[in-house]
Amino acid sequence: MAAATDDYEHYEAVVVGCGPGGAAAAARLADHGVETLVLERGTEAGSKNVSGGLIYAEDSAPYAIDDLFDGFREAAAERPVTDYYIHNVAGNTVKTYDLTDLHEHDTDWCDAVLRREMDSWLERRVHEKTSETGGGVLTNVRVNGLLEENGEIVGVTCDELDPIEADLIVAADGVNSELARAAGLMDWEEPEEWFQGVKAVVDMDPDAIDDRFDLESDEGVAHLFSGDLFEDVRGGGFLYTNEESLSIGTVFHLDSLVEQEAEPHELLDALLTHPLLAGWFKNEYHEREYAAKLVPDSKKVAHREPYRDRLVLVGDAAGQMQAQGPIIKGMNHAVTAGALAADAFAVTRGNADPEAAGRRYAKMLEDSGTMDKLRPRRYELSRTVGEHDAVTNAVERVLESPVGSLAVGNLIADRLLKRAYNSPFLVSMLPDTKTGYVSLPTLIAEEHGKTIHWENDIEPPSLEERIGELTYDTDVGNPHIELLDQSFEASGAAVTTCPVSAEDFGGGCYRSESVRTNGTEETLVSLDTQPCVECGTCAVVADTEWEHPRGGKGVEYREG
């Protein structure tokens, strides 16, 4: 952290990152007449961002994104999601449940989005708003740390600019937030606190989407997938319809990926090549973009007091990503948090206490019900029993026995299971175990499913081809990751869990090789940051020094 002087430029508020949370904060600050500067690391907002992605407007939330930005849905979103299903898979046998009741619970509307299109539109609107109050948006700027005075946070430091002082600093710099870590508010210590999402955007003509998914042009659908198509890795898959493409991806617990030594690109391919998708692809497959990101598990890491001094955290930087079984919501919570942080500052503006806005913001998160959605207390109670190894093993043994088949394989159980899948209360307390993601969905499919006889003959691109199609502005001579320990024990997990690396692929970020020294052989890990998609996975599973590339450098997503 750098020390402050009297010579630095000063703004009332500095917002770091122009995704949904940062945009909401900046827009609301501008509404309050606050002089606000927004610093965005990408060439434009969205060029560094990836989401599944669905954005919700919840009835109970104090803010939705269309409250802050008129015309958002028409100009920046893809299709509205009008149908919602989950597919339980056992081999080629599938049992599908309609999740409309769960999807529509507390939902005003839900749209599919692509982040490059959405965030760049938000950036333009934010620049208009903040320019009116003496600020604006600057792109290609990486905020690399916090500015301190007598141990107190008073601003930010940047690679490309002199330090900037502010009365409020909003860290909306994403799941890999360097500001949250610099302030000691978040860390990357435990793989079980994170998910990893990998996604392909697949080209499809709008008429083909309407026909193959039985939709009207103003309708869209979300499909979720669980069961044995991902072997024993805890997580699942998704497919969302956009205007002229599909977003198809997988989301897994990072600790499960490490334990199973599973390779993310292969798990994505397992979904893409499943017979269930054959009727939608019709053996036509053109992948526009491959992408990946870390996802915080809000049940474990959403910060109850996301502030320190003048710094407040919003969105993924604060762990505000709700992933509870089939409930997957993040961007809407970031919008709520950003707007509430701005309101908290407006109320406490001029207060000499540097933490006045932060305390107010934390209280508003609680009072609005946002924290209860992110960190439901019923999950915290249920996990002490449900995630105990002895309990998990006992449940698994029952499911594998004739008793399990008898309990699940009757019509009453089928009806009860559909109700359970559509219960927000039950879903929010689902333990993070193999049972809910793999074993039970597989048994449901075996007992109640129908066999899919379609042939899926598509051939997804290789990992090499996927990397080759991405756009990079490599920062030659300035690697943003340093491998501190090359031993396989310390860093070998990155070889399989990095989404652009693989055990038998030498063209990714991480690779392992056997080295003979003084008559003994050991396996060492090497790193090449050029193909990096900046997901941050290796920061959690390997011994690295990780930071973002400088402004505008590194990968640039066209879809996101």
N, C-alpha and C positions, 0 to 999 in steps of 0.2 A: 504494500500500500504506500502511495506517495503522500507527502506532507503538503499542506496547503500554504499558499502565500497570498498576499494582497493583490497580486497582478492577474489573477485568472478571471476569465469571463464568467459571468453569473447569470443563471436563469432561475425563475421561481421553481420550475419543475423540469427535470430531465427524464425522459422515458427511453429505456433501452430495449429496442425490439419493436417492430411494427406488425406483429401478428395480431390475432383478435384481441388478446388481453392488453397489449400495448396500445393498439388503436382505440380500444374502448376507453382506456385511461386518458389518452391524449385528447380524444374528442370531448370527453366529459370535463376535463380540466379547462379546455378552451371554452366550453359552455359557461364555466364559472369565471371566465375572464382571466385565467391564469396564463402567464407567459410560459410557454411549453416548447422545449426542444426535443425532438425525437431522433434518436440515433439508431440507424439500421445497418446491420453488418453486410447484407447482401447488395448486389447491384441494384435490385429493387426488392421491395417486400415480397416474400413468397419464394424467392430464389433459393432460400436456405431451408424452407419449411416443408414438412411432410405430415399428412394426417390420413386417416382411413378413407374418407372422412365424412362424417355426418355432423352437422351443426344443428342444435336444438334450440327452440324457444320454449322454456318451461312456464307453465301458468303461474307457478309459485315463486319464480325468480323475480327479483326487483328490477332486473334489466334483461332485455334480449337485444341482439345486435341490430334488429330493425328499429328498435326504439332510438338508437343512437345514429343510425345511418339510413335516411330515407331512400327507398328504392333498392335496398340491398339485395333482396331476393330476386328481383327481376334482372339486376345488372351483374351480380357477383356470384350467384349460386348456380348449381346445375339443376337436377330434377328434385321436386318435392318427393319425399318418401311416403308413399301411401299404403304399402304392404310390407310385412315384416315376418320372416320365417326362420326357424332353426331346423337344421337337418342333422339327425343323429345317424352316424355312419358306422357300419360294420362290414368291411370289405365292399362288395357291390350292393349290399342291402342298406336301405335308407328308410328311416321313419321321420316324417316331417311334422312339426307342430306350427300352427299359426300363432304368432306372438303379437298380434294386433293389440290385445288388451294391455300388455306390458308396454308396448311401443307408444301407445296413446295415453298412458297414465301420466298426468301432469304435463302433457305436451300440447302446446298451442300449434306449433308446426315443426317440421324437421326437413332439412334439405341436404342433399349430397353436395359436396363442394370439392374443388381442386384448389390447392393452396396458392399456386402461382397466380391464377386468375383472381381469386378472392382477395388475397393479401395486397396485390398490386393495386386493385381497385380501392381497397381501404386506405392504402398509403396516399393515393391522390386526394381522397376526401379529407384525410387527416391533415395533409399539408395545407389544404385550403382553410381548414378550421384554425389550425395553430398559427398560420401566417397572420391571421387577423388579430392575434393577441401578442404579436412580437416574436413568435417562434417559427417553427417549420420542421421539415423532415430533411435530414441529411443521410444519404445512403453511402455505402462503401466505407463505413466507419466501424471499426471493432473497438468496443469498450473493453479494456483489458484488466481493469481493476478499480479500486475505490480510493478516493482522495480523503485523507484524514487530517484533522487538526486536533492536537492534544488527545489522540486516541478516539476521536469522534468522527464519524463519517459525515463529510460535508460536500462530497461531489464524486466525480468519476475521472478516470484516466483513460486515454485512448491511444491506439497505435498511430493514428493519422492526425490527431489534433492535440493541442495543448490541453491540460486538465481543465475541467469545467466544474464550477461550484453550483450548487442548487439547494433550495430549501426542501425539496422533495425529490428523491430518486426512485423511480419505478423500474424494478428489474423484471422485465417481460422478455428476457433473453433465452427462454426455452428450457428444455429438460437438462441441457448441459450448462446451465447458468454459472458462469464464472463469478458473477457478483454474489450469488447466494452462497457459493463455497468460500469466497474471500471473506464474507461476513461471518462465517462459521455457522450459518443457518441450515445448510444442507451438505451432504457428503455422498461419496460414491463407494461406500464400504461393503454393502451387503447385496449380493445378486438377487436374493429373494424379495427385495423391495422394488424390483423393476421388471417390466415386460420389455420384450423387443418386438417391434412390428416391422414386417417386410411386405412390400407392396409392388404390384405391377399395374400400370395403367394400360388397358387393352383397347385397341381401336375397334369401334363398332358403329355402323351406320344407324342414325336415329330410327329409321323405319324398321331395321332389323331388331333393334332393342324393343320397340313396341310389339312387334310380331312374336319374337321368341320369348319375351317375358309376359306376354298378354297384358300390355299396358296401353293406355292412351298417351298422347304426346305430352300431357301435363301431369303424368303419373310416374312414379318410380318405385323401386323395390329394394329391400335389404334382405340378403340371405346370410345366415350364420351357419357354421359347420363345426361339429365336434364328434369325437369318437376315435376309432382306431386308424384313421387314414394318416394320422400324425404319429403313429406308433405310441410310445408312452410319454411323449412330451406334453406337459400341462399347458393347454391353451386351445386355440381354435382358429377358424378361418372366417373370412367375410367376403361378400360380393355386393357392391353398390352400383346402381345404374346412374351414369351421368348423362348429359345431353347427347354426346356422340362417342362415349367410351364407357368402359367398365373399370371400377377400382376393385381389384381382387388382391387379398392379402392374408397374412397370418399374424397372429399375436400370441407370443408364448412367454411364460415365466422364465426369466433369464437363468435362474438357478437350475431349472429343469433342462434347459438347453445345455448347460454345462455338464450336468449329471449324465445326461443321455449321449453326450458328445454328438449331438445332432447338428446338421448343417442347415442354416436357415433357407438357403436357396433351394435345397432339395425338398424341404417341407413345403415350400410354396409350390414347387412343381408337382408334389403329390396331390395338392388340391387342384391345380390347373388341369391335370391329366385324369382326374377321377371321372368315371362314366356319367355321373350326375350332370357334369358340365357340358357333356357332348351335345345335348339338345340345345344349348345356348350358343355354343361355338360353331356348330355345324362344320367342324373341321377347318374353320377359318380362324387364324390366330395371328395377330400382329401386335406386338408389344411396343407401346410408345416409350415407356420409361420404367426403370427398376429403381426402387428407393427403399430406405430403411431409417428407423429412428428408435431411440429408447422411449419408453413410456413409464412414468412414475405410477406406482400402485398407491393411490390416494389413501386406501384403507390403512396403509402402514406409514406413509411419509407425508401426507398433506399436513403442512405446518400449522399448528393451532395459533401460533404467534409469529406470523410471517413478516417480521420487521426487526430492524435494529437501527437506532438513531433515526436518520432521515430516510433510510432505505426501506422500501416495502417490496415484497415479492408477489407477483401475480402469475396465474396460469401454471404451466409446467414447471416454471422456476420455483414455485411454492408447492409442487407435488399435487396440484389440483386436477388430477385426471381420474375420473370415476370409472373403474373397470371392475364390474361385479357381475360375473357370469355374462349373460347376454346384454346387460346394461353397459354401454360404452359411451361415455359422455366426457368431453374435455373442453372443447372450444367454448361452449356456452358458459361453463363455470369460469373460464378465463375472462370472458366478457363481463360477467357479473363482478368478479374480483377487481378488474381494472376500473370499472365504473365506481364501485364502492370505495376503492382507494382514492380516487379523485374527489369523491364527495367528502371523504374523511378529511382530506387536506383542506377543502374549501371551508369546512366547519371550524377547523383548528388553525386556519391561516393567521400568521402573525404570533402564534403562541411561542413563547421563548423555549419551551420544553421540546427538544428535538424529536422525542418519541410520541408526542401528542397525536399526530396523524396516524402513526402506526398502531397505537393502542386503540384508537377509534376505529380504524379499519378492521382490526381483529374482532372487535366487538360487533361490528356490522356484519361480518361474515357469520358469526355465531347467531346473531339475532335474526338474520335473513333465512336461516335454515340451511345455508350452503355447506357449513362444516358437517352437519349431520348427514348430508348426502354423501360427502366425500369420505367421512370417517364414521360410519354408523356404529353406534355403541353396541348394537346387537351382534355385529360381526366381532367386535373386540371381546365380547363375552363368549361367543360360540367358538372362536378359534382356539381358545385355551383347551377345549375338549376335542373339537373336530379335527384339529391339525396335530394332535398328539399321535406319535407313531403307533402306539399300541391300539388306539381307536381306529386309525386308518387301516391298519393291517387286519383288524377284526372285520371291519366293513368289507374290505376287499375279499376276504375269505367267504363271507356270506354271499356276496354277489357271484362268486365263482362256483358256488354250490347249487344243488337242485333247489334249495330253499329260495335262493335269489331269483332263479328263473321262474319259480312258482309265484313269488311275490310281485314280480314285475310283469309277468306274461299273461295277465288277465285283463278283461275289458274295464273293470273298475279301476285297476292300477293305471291303465291308459288314460282314463278320464282325469284321475287325480294328478298324473304327471303333467298333463296339459295345463291344469289349474296351477300347479306348482311353478311351471315355467313362466306363467303370466302373473305371478305374485311378486310385486316389488319387495314386500317384506321378506319373503323366503329367499329371493335372489340376493338380497343385500347381506345376508348372513351365511352365504354359501362358503364353506371352507375351501382354501386353496390347496386342494389335494387331487391326486390322480382320479379319485372316485368321481368327482363332479365333471371333470373334463374328458376323461377317457373311459373308465370302466362302466359307469352307469349309462352314458350315451350308447356305448357299444352294445350293452345288454338290451337296452330299449330297442335298438335297431334289429338285433337278432330275434327278439320276441314279437315285435310288432311291425317290422319294416317290410318293404317290398323290394325285390331284386331288380336292379337296373341292368338292362341288357344292351344298352347302347354301347357303341365302340367309340372311344375317345382317342383319335389318332393325331392330335396336335403334338408338335414338338416345340416346347418352350426354348428360348435362346439359352445358350450355354452361359456360364458365369463370365467367361471372357467376352462374349458378345454383349452381354448386358453392361459390363463396365465400359466397353468400347463405344456404346451408344450414349453414354453420359457425357455431359459437358463439363470440362474442368478448366480453370485458370490456375495452373500450378504455380505456387509461390516458390520458385526455384531458389534453393539455398536457405530456405526458412521452414524446415519441417515443423509442423505444429504438434507432433507427438514424439516423445523420446522414450524408447524402451529402456527401462532402468535395470531390469533383471532378465537376461536372455535365457535363463534356465527354463526347461519345459515345465518344471514343477510350479514356478512362479507365473509364467506367462503362456503356457501351452494351450490353455483354454481358448485363447483368442484365435487360434488357428481354425477351430471349427465354429465358434460362435460369431466371429466377425462376418457380416453378411456379404462381404466381397472377398472372403478367403475360404479355403477348403483344404482338407488334408492332402488331396491329390492334385492341387492346383497351385502352380508357382507364380501366377500373375496377380495375386491379390495383395492385401496389406501384410498379412502374417503368413509365414511358412515355417515349417520345422525341418531340420536336417540333422543327420547324425555326423558328429565330428569326433575324430580320433586324435587324442592328445596324450603323448607319453605312454602309449600302450593301452589307454583306457578310452572307451567310447561313451559319449554322452549326447543327448538330444538337445539342441539349442534352437531358439526361436529368433527369427530375423524379421525386420519391419521395413516396409516401403510405403510411405504415406501418400504416394501419388494417386492410387485408386480409392482413397478414403472417401466415404460418403458422410463422414462427420456425425455418425450416429451416437458415438460415445461408448459403445459396448466394451471396447477394450479398456477403457478407463476403469471399469468395474471388475473385469475378469482377469486383467493382466497387470503387471507391475510397470506402470507407465507414468510419465508426466504429460498430461493431456491439456491442450487448450485449443481454442478455435483458430483457424487461419486468419490472417489479416483481412481487412475489409475488402470484399469483392473477390477474394482468392478462394481456391478450392472448388468443390463441386457446385454447380449451378443447376437447380431443378427447373425444368420447363413446365412440368405438370404439378408435382408436389402432392 
